[in-house]
C-alpha cells in the first residue's frame, strides 16, 4: 500500500458515520468493477422497479429524467 493511501486511511478513521457509509459504498463499487460482478443497491433496484411499473402503465421517461437517474447512481 502506498504512503498516500496509508495517510488517507488514517484520516478516514476520524470521519463521521455518514461519510464512512459513502466510502463503504464507493469501495463496494470499486470491488465490483475489479471483479467484473455488479450488485445493484436497494435504491437502484427500487428505481428499476418503478421504471418498469411506469412502462407497464404506458409512461415513458423523458431524456432529462433518464439523465437525472444516471446522475444519482453516479454519486453512490
N, C-alpha and C positions, 0 to 999 in steps of 0.2 A: 504494500500500500504506500502511496506517495506521501510525502510530508504534508503536502497541501490538503490531501484527503484526511489525514490524521488530525490536522488543526481544525478542519471543518467539523469533524465528528466531535471534537472536544467542545466546540461552541454549541453544537446541536444539543448537547446534554443540558443546556440552560434554557432551551426553548419551551414555551408553554405547550400544553397537551394538544391544543387545536393545530398548532404548527407541526407538531410531531405526526399527527394524523395525516396531514398533507404530504409530509415527507414519506411516510409509510406508503401512501397511495402511489407516489411517484416511483418509489423503489419497486413496488409490485409491477408497475408498468414497464420499468426497465428490465426486470427479470422476465416478464412475459415476452418482451421484444427479443431478449437474448436467447430464450428457449424456443421461440417460434410458436409458443402457445399463448393464447389470449383468453382471459376470463373476464367477461363483462361485469361491471359493478351493478349493484341493485338499481342505482339511478339510471344507468344505461338500459338495463332490461325493462324498467318501467317506461322509459321513453320509447323503446321499441314496441312494447305492448300498446301504448297509447297511439302510436303512429299506425299500427295495424288496425286498431279499432276504428280510427278515423277513416282509413282506406275502406274498411268494410262498410262504413256509413256513406261512402261516396265522397269523402272530403279529401282534398289533396293539399299538401303544404306548399306555401309559396317558396320561391328561391330564398327569400330573406329568412323565413322560418327554418329552412334546412341549414342555412349558414349559421344561424344562431345556435341551433342544436349542436353542430360540429364545434363551434367555439366553446360551448360549455363543456364538451367532452375533452377538449384540448387542455383545459385548466386542470382537470383532475389528475 
